[in-house]
Amino acid sequence: MALIEYDVYKQKLRDLGPELQKLAAALDVESARQEAARLEEETAQDGFWNDVERSQKVQMRLKQLQNKVARQTKLVSAWEDLTALCEMGQEADDADLLAELKAEYAALEEKTEETRMTTLLSGEYDNSNAILQFHAGAGGTEAQDWTQMLYRMYTRWAERHGFTYQILDFEDGDEAGIKSAAISIEGENAYGLLKSENGVHRLVRVSPFDANARRQTSFAAVEVMPELEDDSSIEIRDEDIEMQVYRASGAGGQHVNKTSSAVRLIHKPTGVVVASQQERSQFQNKDNCMKMLRAKLLELKAQQHAEKISDIKGVQMKIEWGSQIRSYVFMPYQMVKDTRTSYETGNIDNVMDGDLDGFLNAYLTQLATGELKK
C-alpha cells in the first residue's frame, strides 16, 4: 500500500517541478536577482547613507527583491528535498517516511499557492504595506464584539504570513469588543493581498449577549488602504488640516493614557477625519494620523478619479444589510461566503483564525480574468 502512495507522490512532485519553473518566470525572479545585486553594490558605495531618503527607498526595494528571490529558492529547495525523500522512502518501503512526505508536501503546496497569488498583483500600490480600519455598525455591543472578532482575524492572518502589525488607533466598546480601530500591516504585498477585504462584513449567530439566545445579524466595516510615506500625487497642506488634541478614552489598560496625547485630524476640504490614541506621545499619534489621512485621501482619489485633493468629497460606507461583501454564518449552519466571488467554506473556525487565502486568491484570480462580480 505504501509503495502505491509513494508512486502517487512521486508523480505529484514531477508535475510540480515545471509549475515552479513557470512561477519563477512569472515572478521574473532572475531580473529580481540581478536588480538586487546592483542595489547591493550601491549600498556599499561611499556616501550612500548621506541621502537618507534615497538610501531608505533603496533598502526597502532591496529587501523586497531579496524576499522574492529567497521565497522562490526555498520552494525549489523544498521540492528537491521532497523528491529525494520520496525516492528514499519508496526504496525502503518506509511508512514513517511516507507520513513525513505527506505533511511536507501539503506545506509545500500551501507555500506554492501563496507565491502564485503574488503573480496576480499588478496594481500601482500592491507592494505597499496596508492600513486597515475597523468600524462597528449599528447594534451596540453585538456589533462591537463582531468588530473585535474581525480585528483578531486579520491580525492572525498577518501572523500566519510572517507579517508584523502596529496598532494605530483603538477605541474600546461600551461593554465588550471595539467601536473602532486601525492597524498597519507591514509585509511585502500586504495591500495587494488584502485590498479585496475592503467592505462590509456580515455576521449571523446566536448572540452571547442575549439572555434569550436569539439569532442576531451584525455588521462591521473594514477599510483597506495602502500605506504611503510620501506620494507626490497626494498634497496635504497645513492650512487644510484642523488638529484636535484630547485625552484618550476607553475601558483602560494599554489603550488609555492619562494625558491629552490623543490626536484627531480633520481634513477640511474633504471632511475626512482620522484619529489616533494608541501612542503615549502626541507627536507619534499625529504621525499615525498622517499615515491614515494620506491613505484615506489616496483611496478617495482612486474611487473618484480626482486630479486634485480639493475635488474630493468624503465617501461614507453604509454598514448595513445588502451592502456586505461577505457573510459569516455561525447558526443554524456554518458557512462563510463571499458575495462577489461566490467562494465559500464551511470551516468557519479556520477563517476566524486568519485562514483567508482561499478568499483572497479567488478575488485576485477573478479580478485578473475579468470575472469579478461588480
Contacts in CASP RR format, 6 or more apart in sequence:
PFRMAT RR
TARGET T0000
AUTHOR 0000-0000-0000
METHOD contacts of the structure
MODEL  1
MALIEYDVYKQKLRDLGPELQKLAAALDVESARQEAARLEEETAQDGFWN
DVERSQKVQMRLKQLQNKVARQTKLVSAWEDLTALCEMGQEADDADLLAE
LKAEYAALEEKTEETRMTTLLSGEYDNSNAILQFHAGAGGTEAQDWTQML
YRMYTRWAERHGFTYQILDFEDGDEAGIKSAAISIEGENAYGLLKSENGV
HRLVRVSPFDANARRQTSFAAVEVMPELEDDSSIEIRDEDIEMQVYRASG
AGGQHVNKTSSAVRLIHKPTGVVVASQQERSQFQNKDNCMKMLRAKLLEL
KAQQHAEKISDIKGVQMKIEWGSQIRSYVFMPYQMVKDTRTSYETGNIDN
VMDGDLDGFLNAYLTQLATGELKK
2 93 0 8 1.000
2 94 0 8 1.000
2 95 0 8 1.000
2 98 0 8 1.000
3 90 0 8 1.000
3 93 0 8 1.000
5 98 0 8 1.000
6 86 0 8 1.000
6 89 0 8 1.000
6 90 0 8 1.000
6 98 0 8 1.000
6 101 0 8 1.000
7 90 0 8 1.000
9 86 0 8 1.000
9 101 0 8 1.000
9 102 0 8 1.000
9 105 0 8 1.000
10 83 0 8 1.000
10 86 0 8 1.000
10 87 0 8 1.000
10 90 0 8 1.000
12 105 0 8 1.000
13 79 0 8 1.000
13 82 0 8 1.000
13 83 0 8 1.000
13 86 0 8 1.000
13 105 0 8 1.000
16 79 0 8 1.000
16 108 0 8 1.000
16 109 0 8 1.000
16 112 0 8 1.000
17 79 0 8 1.000
19 112 0 8 1.000
20 72 0 8 1.000
20 75 0 8 1.000
20 76 0 8 1.000
20 79 0 8 1.000
20 112 0 8 1.000
23 72 0 8 1.000
23 75 0 8 1.000
23 112 0 8 1.000
23 115 0 8 1.000
23 116 0 8 1.000
23 119 0 8 1.000
24 30 0 8 1.000
24 72 0 8 1.000
24 76 0 8 1.000
26 119 0 8 1.000
27 68 0 8 1.000
27 72 0 8 1.000
27 115 0 8 1.000
27 118 0 8 1.000
27 119 0 8 1.000
29 68 0 8 1.000
29 69 0 8 1.000
29 72 0 8 1.000
32 65 0 8 1.000
32 68 0 8 1.000
32 69 0 8 1.000
33 65 0 8 1.000
33 69 0 8 1.000
35 65 0 8 1.000
36 62 0 8 1.000
36 65 0 8 1.000
36 66 0 8 1.000
36 69 0 8 1.000
39 58 0 8 1.000
39 61 0 8 1.000
39 62 0 8 1.000
39 65 0 8 1.000
40 62 0 8 1.000
42 48 0 8 1.000
42 58 0 8 1.000
43 55 0 8 1.000
43 58 0 8 1.000
43 59 0 8 1.000
43 62 0 8 1.000
48 55 0 8 1.000
48 58 0 8 1.000
49 55 0 8 1.000
64 127 0 8 1.000
64 188 0 8 1.000
67 188 0 8 1.000
68 188 0 8 1.000
71 111 0 8 1.000
71 115 0 8 1.000
72 115 0 8 1.000
74 111 0 8 1.000
75 108 0 8 1.000
75 111 0 8 1.000
75 112 0 8 1.000
75 115 0 8 1.000
78 104 0 8 1.000
78 107 0 8 1.000
78 108 0 8 1.000
78 111 0 8 1.000
79 108 0 8 1.000
81 104 0 8 1.000
82 101 0 8 1.000
82 104 0 8 1.000
82 105 0 8 1.000
82 108 0 8 1.000
85 97 0 8 1.000
85 100 0 8 1.000
85 101 0 8 1.000
85 104 0 8 1.000
86 101 0 8 1.000
88 94 0 8 1.000
88 97 0 8 1.000
89 97 0 8 1.000
89 98 0 8 1.000
89 101 0 8 1.000
113 357 0 8 1.000
113 361 0 8 1.000
114 161 0 8 1.000
114 357 0 8 1.000
116 361 0 8 1.000
117 193 0 8 1.000
117 357 0 8 1.000
117 360 0 8 1.000
117 361 0 8 1.000
117 364 0 8 1.000
118 188 0 8 1.000
118 189 0 8 1.000
118 193 0 8 1.000
120 364 0 8 1.000
120 365 0 8 1.000
120 367 0 8 1.000
120 368 0 8 1.000
121 127 0 8 1.000
121 189 0 8 1.000
121 192 0 8 1.000
121 193 0 8 1.000
121 364 0 8 1.000
122 368 0 8 1.000
123 192 0 8 1.000
125 191 0 8 1.000
125 192 0 8 1.000
125 226 0 8 1.000
125 228 0 8 1.000
125 298 0 8 1.000
126 189 0 8 1.000
126 191 0 8 1.000
126 192 0 8 1.000
126 195 0 8 1.000
127 188 0 8 1.000
127 189 0 8 1.000
127 191 0 8 1.000
127 192 0 8 1.000
128 190 0 8 1.000
128 191 0 8 1.000
128 192 0 8 1.000
128 226 0 8 1.000
128 227 0 8 1.000
128 228 0 8 1.000
129 184 0 8 1.000
129 185 0 8 1.000
129 186 0 8 1.000
129 187 0 8 1.000
129 190 0 8 1.000
129 191 0 8 1.000
129 226 0 8 1.000
129 227 0 8 1.000
130 184 0 8 1.000
130 185 0 8 1.000
130 190 0 8 1.000
130 191 0 8 1.000
130 192 0 8 1.000
130 193 0 8 1.000
130 194 0 8 1.000
130 195 0 8 1.000
130 224 0 8 1.000
130 225 0 8 1.000
130 226 0 8 1.000
130 227 0 8 1.000
131 168 0 8 1.000
131 182 0 8 1.000
131 183 0 8 1.000
131 184 0 8 1.000
131 185 0 8 1.000
131 223 0 8 1.000
131 224 0 8 1.000
131 225 0 8 1.000
131 226 0 8 1.000
131 227 0 8 1.000
131 291 0 8 1.000
131 292 0 8 1.000
131 295 0 8 1.000
132 154 0 8 1.000
132 182 0 8 1.000
132 183 0 8 1.000
132 184 0 8 1.000
132 185 0 8 1.000
132 194 0 8 1.000
132 197 0 8 1.000
132 222 0 8 1.000
132 223 0 8 1.000
132 224 0 8 1.000
133 169 0 8 1.000
133 180 0 8 1.000
133 181 0 8 1.000
133 182 0 8 1.000
133 222 0 8 1.000
133 223 0 8 1.000
133 225 0 8 1.000
133 292 0 8 1.000
134 147 0 8 1.000
134 150 0 8 1.000
134 151 0 8 1.000
134 178 0 8 1.000
134 180 0 8 1.000
134 181 0 8 1.000
134 182 0 8 1.000
134 220 0 8 1.000
134 221 0 8 1.000
134 222 0 8 1.000
135 147 0 8 1.000
135 179 0 8 1.000
135 180 0 8 1.000
135 220 0 8 1.000
135 221 0 8 1.000
135 222 0 8 1.000
135 223 0 8 1.000
135 317 0 8 1.000
135 319 0 8 1.000
136 143 0 8 1.000
136 144 0 8 1.000
136 146 0 8 1.000
136 147 0 8 1.000
136 173 0 8 1.000
136 178 0 8 1.000
136 179 0 8 1.000
136 180 0 8 1.000
136 220 0 8 1.000
136 319 0 8 1.000
137 143 0 8 1.000
137 147 0 8 1.000
137 218 0 8 1.000
137 219 0 8 1.000
137 220 0 8 1.000
137 221 0 8 1.000
137 319 0 8 1.000
137 320 0 8 1.000
138 219 0 8 1.000
138 319 0 8 1.000
138 320 0 8 1.000
139 218 0 8 1.000
140 174 0 8 1.000
141 173 0 8 1.000
141 174 0 8 1.000
141 175 0 8 1.000
141 176 0 8 1.000
141 177 0 8 1.000
141 209 0 8 1.000
142 207 0 8 1.000
142 209 0 8 1.000
142 210 0 8 1.000
142 216 0 8 1.000
142 218 0 8 1.000
143 218 0 8 1.000
143 219 0 8 1.000
143 220 0 8 1.000
144 173 0 8 1.000
144 174 0 8 1.000
144 175 0 8 1.000
144 176 0 8 1.000
144 177 0 8 1.000
144 178 0 8 1.000
144 179 0 8 1.000
145 176 0 8 1.000
145 177 0 8 1.000
145 208 0 8 1.000
145 209 0 8 1.000
145 218 0 8 1.000
146 201 0 8 1.000
146 203 0 8 1.000
146 218 0 8 1.000
146 219 0 8 1.000
146 220 0 8 1.000
147 177 0 8 1.000
147 178 0 8 1.000
147 179 0 8 1.000
147 180 0 8 1.000
147 181 0 8 1.000
147 220 0 8 1.000
148 176 0 8 1.000
148 177 0 8 1.000
148 178 0 8 1.000
149 203 0 8 1.000
149 352 0 8 1.000
150 201 0 8 1.000
150 220 0 8 1.000
150 222 0 8 1.000
151 178 0 8 1.000
151 181 0 8 1.000
151 183 0 8 1.000
152 352 0 8 1.000
153 351 0 8 1.000
153 352 0 8 1.000
153 353 0 8 1.000
153 354 0 8 1.000
153 356 0 8 1.000
154 183 0 8 1.000
154 185 0 8 1.000
154 194 0 8 1.000
154 197 0 8 1.000
154 222 0 8 1.000
154 354 0 8 1.000
155 165 0 8 1.000
155 183 0 8 1.000
156 353 0 8 1.000
156 354 0 8 1.000
157 194 0 8 1.000
157 354 0 8 1.000
157 355 0 8 1.000
157 356 0 8 1.000
158 164 0 8 1.000
158 165 0 8 1.000
158 185 0 8 1.000
158 190 0 8 1.000
160 354 0 8 1.000
160 355 0 8 1.000
161 187 0 8 1.000
161 193 0 8 1.000
162 187 0 8 1.000
163 185 0 8 1.000
163 186 0 8 1.000
163 187 0 8 1.000
163 190 0 8 1.000
164 185 0 8 1.000
164 186 0 8 1.000
164 187 0 8 1.000
165 183 0 8 1.000
165 184 0 8 1.000
165 185 0 8 1.000
165 186 0 8 1.000
166 183 0 8 1.000
166 184 0 8 1.000
166 186 0 8 1.000
167 181 0 8 1.000
167 182 0 8 1.000
167 183 0 8 1.000
167 278 0 8 1.000
168 182 0 8 1.000
168 183 0 8 1.000
168 184 0 8 1.000
168 276 0 8 1.000
168 278 0 8 1.000
168 288 0 8 1.000
168 291 0 8 1.000
168 292 0 8 1.000
169 180 0 8 1.000
169 181 0 8 1.000
169 182 0 8 1.000
169 274 0 8 1.000
169 275 0 8 1.000
169 276 0 8 1.000
169 277 0 8 1.000
169 278 0 8 1.000
169 288 0 8 1.000
169 292 0 8 1.000
170 178 0 8 1.000
170 181 0 8 1.000
170 182 0 8 1.000
170 255 0 8 1.000
170 277 0 8 1.000
170 278 0 8 1.000
171 178 0 8 1.000
171 179 0 8 1.000
171 180 0 8 1.000
171 181 0 8 1.000
171 249 0 8 1.000
171 250 0 8 1.000
171 255 0 8 1.000
171 277 0 8 1.000
172 178 0 8 1.000
172 179 0 8 1.000
172 250 0 8 1.000
172 251 0 8 1.000
172 252 0 8 1.000
172 255 0 8 1.000
173 179 0 8 1.000
173 250 0 8 1.000
173 251 0 8 1.000
175 209 0 8 1.000
176 209 0 8 1.000
182 274 0 8 1.000
182 276 0 8 1.000
182 288 0 8 1.000
182 292 0 8 1.000
184 227 0 8 1.000
184 291 0 8 1.000
185 194 0 8 1.000
186 227 0 8 1.000
191 224 0 8 1.000
191 225 0 8 1.000
191 226 0 8 1.000
191 227 0 8 1.000
192 226 0 8 1.000
193 360 0 8 1.000
193 364 0 8 1.000
194 224 0 8 1.000
194 360 0 8 1.000
195 224 0 8 1.000
196 359 0 8 1.000
196 360 0 8 1.000
196 363 0 8 1.000
196 364 0 8 1.000
196 367 0 8 1.000
197 222 0 8 1.000
197 224 0 8 1.000
197 325 0 8 1.000
197 356 0 8 1.000
197 360 0 8 1.000
198 222 0 8 1.000
198 223 0 8 1.000
198 224 0 8 1.000
198 325 0 8 1.000
199 221 0 8 1.000
199 222 0 8 1.000
199 223 0 8 1.000
199 317 0 8 1.000
199 323 0 8 1.000
199 324 0 8 1.000
199 325 0 8 1.000
200 219 0 8 1.000
200 220 0 8 1.000
200 221 0 8 1.000
200 222 0 8 1.000
200 317 0 8 1.000
200 318 0 8 1.000
200 319 0 8 1.000
200 320 0 8 1.000
200 322 0 8 1.000
200 323 0 8 1.000
200 324 0 8 1.000
200 325 0 8 1.000
201 219 0 8 1.000
201 220 0 8 1.000
201 221 0 8 1.000
201 222 0 8 1.000
201 324 0 8 1.000
201 325 0 8 1.000
201 326 0 8 1.000
201 328 0 8 1.000
202 217 0 8 1.000
202 218 0 8 1.000
202 219 0 8 1.000
202 321 0 8 1.000
202 324 0 8 1.000
202 326 0 8 1.000
202 327 0 8 1.000
202 328 0 8 1.000
203 216 0 8 1.000
203 217 0 8 1.000
203 218 0 8 1.000
203 219 0 8 1.000
203 220 0 8 1.000
203 327 0 8 1.000
203 328 0 8 1.000
203 330 0 8 1.000
204 215 0 8 1.000
204 216 0 8 1.000
204 217 0 8 1.000
204 327 0 8 1.000
204 328 0 8 1.000
204 329 0 8 1.000
204 330 0 8 1.000
204 331 0 8 1.000
205 215 0 8 1.000
205 216 0 8 1.000
205 218 0 8 1.000
205 329 0 8 1.000
205 330 0 8 1.000
205 331 0 8 1.000
206 213 0 8 1.000
206 214 0 8 1.000
206 215 0 8 1.000
206 216 0 8 1.000
206 330 0 8 1.000
206 331 0 8 1.000
207 213 0 8 1.000
207 214 0 8 1.000
207 215 0 8 1.000
207 216 0 8 1.000
210 216 0 8 1.000
215 331 0 8 1.000
215 332 0 8 1.000
217 321 0 8 1.000
219 319 0 8 1.000
219 320 0 8 1.000
219 321 0 8 1.000
219 324 0 8 1.000
220 319 0 8 1.000
221 317 0 8 1.000
221 319 0 8 1.000
223 296 0 8 1.000
223 299 0 8 1.000
223 317 0 8 1.000
225 292 0 8 1.000
225 295 0 8 1.000
225 296 0 8 1.000
225 298 0 8 1.000
225 299 0 8 1.000
226 295 0 8 1.000
226 298 0 8 1.000
227 291 0 8 1.000
227 295 0 8 1.000
228 234 0 8 1.000
228 291 0 8 1.000
228 294 0 8 1.000
228 295 0 8 1.000
228 298 0 8 1.000
229 291 0 8 1.000
231 294 0 8 1.000
231 298 0 8 1.000
233 298 0 8 1.000
233 301 0 8 1.000
234 294 0 8 1.000
234 297 0 8 1.000
234 298 0 8 1.000
234 301 0 8 1.000
234 309 0 8 1.000
235 309 0 8 1.000
236 267 0 8 1.000
236 290 0 8 1.000
236 293 0 8 1.000
236 294 0 8 1.000
236 297 0 8 1.000
236 309 0 8 1.000
240 267 0 8 1.000
240 268 0 8 1.000
240 269 0 8 1.000
240 309 0 8 1.000
241 265 0 8 1.000
241 266 0 8 1.000
241 267 0 8 1.000
241 268 0 8 1.000
241 293 0 8 1.000
242 265 0 8 1.000
242 266 0 8 1.000
242 268 0 8 1.000
243 263 0 8 1.000
243 264 0 8 1.000
243 265 0 8 1.000
243 266 0 8 1.000
243 286 0 8 1.000
244 263 0 8 1.000
244 264 0 8 1.000
244 265 0 8 1.000
244 266 0 8 1.000
245 260 0 8 1.000
245 261 0 8 1.000
245 262 0 8 1.000
245 263 0 8 1.000
245 264 0 8 1.000
245 282 0 8 1.000
246 260 0 8 1.000
246 262 0 8 1.000
246 264 0 8 1.000
246 277 0 8 1.000
247 257 0 8 1.000
247 258 0 8 1.000
247 259 0 8 1.000
247 260 0 8 1.000
247 261 0 8 1.000
247 262 0 8 1.000
248 255 0 8 1.000
248 256 0 8 1.000
248 257 0 8 1.000
248 261 0 8 1.000
248 262 0 8 1.000
248 277 0 8 1.000
249 256 0 8 1.000
249 277 0 8 1.000
250 256 0 8 1.000
255 277 0 8 1.000
255 278 0 8 1.000
256 277 0 8 1.000
257 277 0 8 1.000
257 280 0 8 1.000
259 280 0 8 1.000
260 282 0 8 1.000
261 277 0 8 1.000
261 279 0 8 1.000
261 280 0 8 1.000
261 281 0 8 1.000
261 282 0 8 1.000
261 285 0 8 1.000
262 275 0 8 1.000
262 276 0 8 1.000
262 277 0 8 1.000
262 285 0 8 1.000
263 275 0 8 1.000
263 276 0 8 1.000
263 277 0 8 1.000
263 282 0 8 1.000
263 285 0 8 1.000
263 286 0 8 1.000
263 288 0 8 1.000
263 289 0 8 1.000
264 273 0 8 1.000
264 274 0 8 1.000
264 275 0 8 1.000
264 289 0 8 1.000
265 273 0 8 1.000
265 274 0 8 1.000
265 275 0 8 1.000
265 286 0 8 1.000
265 289 0 8 1.000
265 290 0 8 1.000
265 293 0 8 1.000
266 272 0 8 1.000
266 273 0 8 1.000
267 273 0 8 1.000
267 293 0 8 1.000
267 297 0 8 1.000
269 309 0 8 1.000
269 310 0 8 1.000
269 312 0 8 1.000
270 297 0 8 1.000
270 300 0 8 1.000
270 309 0 8 1.000
270 312 0 8 1.000
270 313 0 8 1.000
270 314 0 8 1.000
271 313 0 8 1.000
271 314 0 8 1.000
272 293 0 8 1.000
272 296 0 8 1.000
272 297 0 8 1.000
272 300 0 8 1.000
272 314 0 8 1.000
274 289 0 8 1.000
274 292 0 8 1.000
274 293 0 8 1.000
274 296 0 8 1.000
275 289 0 8 1.000
276 285 0 8 1.000
276 286 0 8 1.000
276 288 0 8 1.000
276 289 0 8 1.000
276 292 0 8 1.000
277 285 0 8 1.000
278 285 0 8 1.000
278 288 0 8 1.000
279 285 0 8 1.000
279 288 0 8 1.000
297 309 0 8 1.000
297 312 0 8 1.000
300 306 0 8 1.000
300 312 0 8 1.000
300 313 0 8 1.000
300 314 0 8 1.000
300 315 0 8 1.000
301 309 0 8 1.000
301 312 0 8 1.000
303 315 0 8 1.000
304 311 0 8 1.000
304 312 0 8 1.000
304 313 0 8 1.000
304 315 0 8 1.000
306 312 0 8 1.000
317 323 0 8 1.000
324 339 0 8 1.000
325 338 0 8 1.000
325 339 0 8 1.000
325 340 0 8 1.000
326 336 0 8 1.000
326 337 0 8 1.000
326 338 0 8 1.000
326 339 0 8 1.000
326 359 0 8 1.000
327 335 0 8 1.000
327 336 0 8 1.000
327 337 0 8 1.000
327 339 0 8 1.000
328 336 0 8 1.000
328 348 0 8 1.000
328 351 0 8 1.000
328 352 0 8 1.000
329 335 0 8 1.000
329 336 0 8 1.000
329 337 0 8 1.000
329 348 0 8 1.000
330 348 0 8 1.000
334 346 0 8 1.000
334 347 0 8 1.000
334 348 0 8 1.000
335 344 0 8 1.000
335 345 0 8 1.000
335 346 0 8 1.000
335 348 0 8 1.000
336 344 0 8 1.000
336 345 0 8 1.000
336 346 0 8 1.000
336 348 0 8 1.000
336 351 0 8 1.000
336 359 0 8 1.000
337 343 0 8 1.000
337 344 0 8 1.000
338 344 0 8 1.000
338 359 0 8 1.000
338 362 0 8 1.000
338 363 0 8 1.000
339 373 0 8 1.000
340 363 0 8 1.000
340 366 0 8 1.000
340 372 0 8 1.000
340 373 0 8 1.000
341 359 0 8 1.000
341 362 0 8 1.000
341 363 0 8 1.000
341 366 0 8 1.000
341 372 0 8 1.000
341 373 0 8 1.000
342 373 0 8 1.000
343 358 0 8 1.000
343 359 0 8 1.000
343 362 0 8 1.000
343 363 0 8 1.000
345 351 0 8 1.000
345 358 0 8 1.000
347 355 0 8 1.000
351 359 0 8 1.000
363 372 0 8 1.000
365 371 0 8 1.000
366 372 0 8 1.000
366 373 0 8 1.000
END
